[in-house]
Amino acid sequence: MGLDSYWHPHCSWYGPSTIGTARGIQGFRKHHQIPFLNAMPDRTTIWENGVLFAENNYVAFTAWPGMSMTLSGDGWLGIAPSDKEITMRSLDFWRCEGPLIRENWVLVDILDVYNQLGVDVFARMRELNQSRFGHYFQ
């Protein structure tokens, strides 16, 4: 993908809590990019939903939703492959040094992804808390 043309060799990528942080181009590829592409190889960007803005050495892009894809392959983030088409809402902030991206902060609405796949994370949290702390709330 020619990442060396866009990313600083010592870049830092800060993903959502389900993914975490990656250091350097190889860390980014191994920890985030390769698993993401393997799980959803048919992803497409929905550019018409997007907004790009910048000031000085900071650039940001958001689209709500910004991508459409099918969860296939080996699954993603512990989510089994469902062959279901989903959309993804996200916001990227990049800090550049010269022409290269040095830092990238990525916010992804992971709860919405789970919801599209039929997983109600909040209901599961309520169940867990009832079993652990139910006697306090009765």
Secondary structure, 3 states (H helix, E strand, C coil): CCHHHCEEEEEEEECCCCCCEEEHHHHHHHHHHHHHHHHCCCCEECHHHEEEEEECCEEEEEEEEEEEEEECCCCECCECCCCEEEEEEEEEEEEEECCEEEEEEEEECHHHHHHHCCCCHHHHHHHHHHHHHHHHCC
